[in-house]
């Protein structure tokens, strides 16, 4: 499958090597099972969402160019230049954004990588482990035959953090049109990865839930 170039790929390749070094030095994240990320082929990387910088952890884990789907409000803020330069896809969450969906499908049909958060927004609650997943991830995987890689972020975004961790799970494909089944599978996989992270970092579920209210 021929992979065409998309807007932002040059900027991504220029900025992300610098970002990886600075992010690692400041936050000291632990990256687990990054070898599970396929090195080629259409791919959806799906994570829980607790902080603005969650996407940076996956950017650190693979040299593949990742086009993240991000709410359009980010393209109007102080970091708008960054989101635009690295090829993020703006999503208008107030509507069923067909333009954003079409842009993402174009990337996948060309063998590229889309990064997204199935919860649809940052989970700022301190009583719900995961918000209900939107169907976009599994729907796009079904339409394009792309592989899904689930991952989970836990811990504190603090200087030289002792517990900031991202863990990748086993890739899978959506082999039927039973999207509800696969959406539940994705949610359960990410929940499992979250709990594995907490065990590995000796962090309680309560500590993890409460930290969301403190994160940016």
Secondary structure, 3 states (H helix, E strand, C coil): CCCCCCCCHHHHHHHHHHHHHHHHHHHCCEEECHHHCCCCCCEEEEECCCCCCHHHHHHHHCCCCEEEEEEHHHHHCCCHHHHHHCCCEEECCCCCCHHHHHHHHHHHHCCCEEEECCCCCCCCCCCCCCCCCCCHHHHHHHHHCCEEEEEEEECCCCCCCCCCEEEECCCEECCCCCHHHHHHHHHHHHHHHHHHHHHHCCCCHHHHHHHCCCCC
